[in-house]
Amino acid sequence: MDLASLRSEYQGTPLNESDVSPDPLTQFQTWFDQSIRAELPMANAMTLATVSADGQPTARVVLLKGLSDGGFVFFTNYSSRKGRELVANPKASLLFYWPELQRQIRVDGRIVKLSAEESEEYFGQRPLGSRHAAIASAQSEKLATRAELEAAYDAAVAQYGDQPPRPPHWGGYRLTPSAIEFWQGRPNRLHDRLLYTRNGSGWTLGRLSP
C-alpha cells in the first residue's frame, strides 16, 4: 500500500464569519444537529486528549452525553488513566470529526467533575448491563485474563440484580471551553478555519490559515 498516494478531495461549502453564530456553543449545536439529520454514525463520538503529570499526552474516543452550563459533558471511571491525568492536569481537548460532512470541531478547555446528583441521574438512564460493567471494571488496570473481567461482571449481576448502585469511582465531567475551532474542508486544501477564543464573558471570532 502506497500511503503517500492516499488522499481525499474536499468540496465543502464555504464557512464564512457572516454565516456563523457569535456564540460557539450555538454554532456547535447547529453543526451537531446537521450531523444528526445527515444520520452520521455515532455523531456524538469525540476524541478526548489529556496530559499526564510528566507531560505525556494520551487520546481516546468517548461519547458526548450533554451540553449544559456552557460545557461539554461525558462520563467515565474516575480511577481510569484519563481520570488520573485530569487530576494532575485538568486541561483537555476534544475533537469531533465528521468525514461525511468534511468537518472537524476542536474544543480546548478546563474540566471539572459533575455533581454526584448529575452523575446519579445519568447512571440511572444507562442500560442495565452498562451499569453492572461500571461496577465490575477497574478501568485501565491490567487484567490477567478476559475470564477475570467476566467473573467480576457476573459477581456484580449476582449481588445487585436490576438495581446496581452507581459506584463512587464512576461519574461525569464537564469541559468548559476556552477556545473552539470549526474546520470545513475546502478545495485545494484551502480549508476554512474559524476560531472562537474566550474574551471575558464573551467570545472573539477569528480566521486561521489552513
C-alpha positions in Angstrom: 0.0 0.0 0.0 1.3 3.4 -1.0 0.3 5.6 1.9 1.6 8.7 0.3 -0.9 8.4 -2.6 -3.9 8.1 -0.2 -5.8 11.4 -0.3 -9.3 12.8 -0.5 -10.7 15.8 -2.3 -12.5 18.3 -0.2 -15.6 20.0 -1.6 -17.2 21.5 1.5 -19.4 24.6 1.3 -17.8 27.9 2.4 -17.6 28.7 6.2 -17.9 32.5 6.5 -17.7 34.7 9.5 -21.0 36.3 8.5 -22.8 32.9 8.5 -21.9 31.6 12.0 -23.3 32.4 15.4 -21.4 34.8 17.6 -21.7 32.1 20.3 -19.6 29.0 19.5 -21.9 26.7 21.6 -24.8 27.8 19.5 -22.8 27.2 16.3 -21.7 23.8 17.7 -25.4 22.9 18.2 -26.2 23.9 14.6 -23.4 21.7 13.2 -24.3 18.9 15.6 -28.0 19.0 14.6 -26.9 18.8 10.9 -24.8 15.8 11.6 -27.8 14.1 13.3 -30.0 14.9 10.3 -27.3 13.5 8.0 -27.6 10.3 10.0 -23.9 10.1 10.7 -22.8 7.1 12.7 -22.0 8.0 16.3 -22.1 11.7 15.7 -21.5 12.3 19.4 -18.2 10.4 19.4 -15.3 12.7 20.3 -11.6 12.2 20.9 -10.6 13.3 24.4 -6.9 14.3 24.8 -5.4 14.6 28.2 -1.9 15.1 29.5 -0.2 13.2 32.4 1.8 14.9 35.2 5.0 14.1 33.3 3.8 15.7 30.1 2.8 12.6 28.2 -0.4 13.2 26.1 -2.9 10.4 25.5 -6.1 10.3 23.5 -9.2 8.1 23.3 -12.7 8.3 22.0 -15.6 9.0 24.4 -19.2 10.0 23.9 -20.7 13.4 24.3 -23.7 13.0 26.6 -24.8 16.6 27.1 -24.3 20.3 26.7 -25.0 22.0 30.0 -23.9 25.1 31.9 -21.8 26.2 28.9 -19.8 22.9 28.7 -19.4 19.5 27.1 -20.4 16.6 29.3 -19.1 13.0 29.3 -19.0 10.1 31.8 -16.2 7.7 32.7 -14.4 5.9 35.5 -12.7 8.5 37.7 -9.9 6.0 38.5 -9.1 5.3 34.9 -6.0 6.7 33.2 -7.9 9.7 31.8 -9.3 10.3 35.3 -5.9 10.2 36.9 -4.5 12.6 34.3 -7.3 15.0 34.8 -6.5 15.2 38.5 -2.8 16.0 37.6 -3.8 18.5 34.8 -7.5 19.5 34.5 -6.9 20.9 31.0 -8.0 18.8 28.0 -9.1 18.9 24.3 -12.0 17.4 22.5 -12.1 16.7 18.7 -15.2 15.9 16.7 -14.6 14.5 13.2 -17.4 14.1 10.7 -15.7 13.0 7.5 -19.0 12.7 5.6 -19.5 16.4 6.1 -15.8 17.2 5.8 -15.9 18.9 9.2 -14.0 19.0 12.4 -14.6 20.8 15.7 -11.8 21.2 18.2 -12.6 22.3 21.8 -9.9 23.3 24.4 -10.7 24.0 28.0 -10.8 23.0 31.6 -12.6 20.1 33.1 -14.4 19.7 36.4 -16.4 16.8 37.8 -20.2 16.9 37.7 -22.1 16.9 40.9 -23.0 13.5 42.4 -26.6 14.3 41.7 -25.9 14.8 38.0 -23.9 11.6 37.8 -26.6 9.6 39.6 -29.3 10.9 37.2 -27.4 9.8 34.1 -26.2 6.5 35.7 -29.9 5.5 36.2 -30.6 6.0 32.5 -27.8 3.7 31.3 -28.6 0.1 30.1 -28.6 -2.4 33.0 -25.6 -4.2 31.6 -23.6 -1.0 31.3 -24.3 -0.2 35.0 -23.1 -3.7 36.0 -20.0 -3.2 33.9 -19.2 0.1 35.6 -19.1 -1.8 38.9 -17.1 -4.7 37.6 -14.4 -2.9 35.6 -11.3 -1.4 37.2 -10.8 0.7 34.0 -7.2 1.0 32.7 -5.9 -1.6 35.3 -4.2 -4.7 34.0 -6.1 -8.0 33.7 -4.6 -11.4 33.8 -7.4 -12.9 31.6 -10.7 -12.0 30.0 -12.3 -14.5 32.3 -11.3 -12.3 35.3 -13.3 -9.5 33.9 -16.3 -11.7 33.1 -16.2 -13.2 36.6 -16.3 -9.7 38.1 -19.3 -8.8 35.9 -21.1 -11.9 36.9 -20.5 -11.1 40.6 -21.9 -7.6 40.1 -25.1 -9.1 38.5 -25.5 -11.6 41.3 -25.0 -9.1 44.0 -27.1 -6.2 42.7 -29.6 -7.6 40.3 -31.6 -5.0 38.5 -30.7 -2.2 41.0 -26.9 -1.7 40.7 -25.8 1.4 42.5 -23.5 4.0 40.9 -20.0 3.2 42.2 -18.2 6.2 43.8 -15.4 5.9 41.2 -17.8 6.5 38.2 -19.3 9.8 37.1 -19.3 12.7 34.8 -17.1 15.6 33.8 -17.8 18.9 32.1 -15.3 20.6 29.9 -15.8 24.4 29.8 -14.3 25.7 26.6 -11.7 28.5 26.4 -11.4 28.0 22.6 -13.5 26.3 19.9 -12.3 25.9 16.3 -14.6 25.0 13.4 -12.9 23.4 10.4 -14.5 22.9 7.0 -12.7 21.1 4.2 -12.5 23.1 1.0 -11.0 22.6 -2.5 -7.2 22.7 -3.0 -6.7 22.3 0.8 -7.7 25.9 1.3 -9.8 24.9 4.2 -11.9 27.3 6.3 -10.9 27.5 10.0 -12.8 29.8 12.3 -11.6 30.1 15.9 -13.5 31.4 18.8 -11.5 32.4 21.9 -13.0 33.3 25.2 -12.8 37.0 26.0 -14.1 37.7 29.5 -17.8 36.7 29.4 -17.9 36.7 25.6 -16.0 35.4 22.6 -13.7 36.7 19.9 -14.0 35.2 16.4 -11.0 35.0 14.1 -9.9 33.1 11.0 -6.8 30.8 10.8 -4.8 29.9 7.8 -5.1 26.3 6.7 
